[in-house]
Amino acid sequence: MTFISWIILGLLAGAIAKFLLPGRDPGGFIGTTIIGVAGAFIGGWISARFLDHPITKHFYDGATWAAAIGGSLVLLIAYRILFGNSRN
């Protein structure tokens, strides 16, 4: 997958993570989008490095999507824990 594909995957993974974990985010839409892109990269890296499941070159691979969404969820939860009260 190209760099642009990872960004698109990250945007979609961030939207899915936001759907799975609703509520107010400290960063709003832009922050959630950036978390989604970063989560896709981190999830793919963790999957390839530690879980011995290299990310394939196919955009529609289920493991690639699971890694991207999982990474986005982890980052979104960590972001809410660290900065959750900044919008109150």
N, C-alpha and C positions, 0 to 999 in steps of 0.2 A: 504494500500500500504506500501511496505517496504521502508527503507531508500534508497536503491539502485534504486527502482522504481522512487522515487522523484528526484534522481540525473539524471536518464535517461529522465524523463519528463522535468526537468529543462534544460537539454542540447537541447532537441527538442524545447522547448518553447523559449529559447534564439535564436535558429536559425530562428524560425518563427518571433520573434520580430525583428531580424536583417533584415529579408526579408521585413517586413512591414515598417521598418524605415531605409531605406538604407542610406549609407553615411560612411564617415570615423569616426571610433571610436577612442578615445584616447588610449584605452587599447588593440586594435587589437582583434584577434580571441580569445586569452586566456581571456582577460578582458570581452569580450562579453559572453563567455561561463560561466564564474563565475557569471556574472550578471544574466544570464538565470537561473542558479541553485538557486541563492539567491532569484530571483523574483518568482520562483515556490514556494519556502517555504513561502515567505512573502505574495504572493497572496492567497495561501491556508489558511494561518493564518488569514488574513483579511476576507476572505470569511466565515470562520468558526466563527470567533469572533464577527465581526461587522455586517455582512450581514445575519446572522443566517441561513447560508446554509452550514452545515458541509460537508467536503470533503468526498466523498464515498471511499470505499475500491476498487473500480474498476478503472483500469488504463485508460479505454476508455470512461469514463464519460465526457460529454461535459462541464459540470460546472467546473470540475477539470482542464480541459485544458484551459478554458476561464480564470480561476483565475490565472493559471500559466503564461499564455501569457500576461495577463493584468499586473501582478506584474513585469514581465520582461520588458514590455514596459515602465512602470513607472520608474523603476530603470535605464533603458537605457537612457531615456530622462533626468532624474536627473543627471546621470553621464556625459552626453554631456553638460549639462548646467554648471556643476561645473568644468569639466576638458576638455572642448571642444577644447581649443586652445593649448593644451600641445603638439600636434603632428605637429604643424606648424613650 
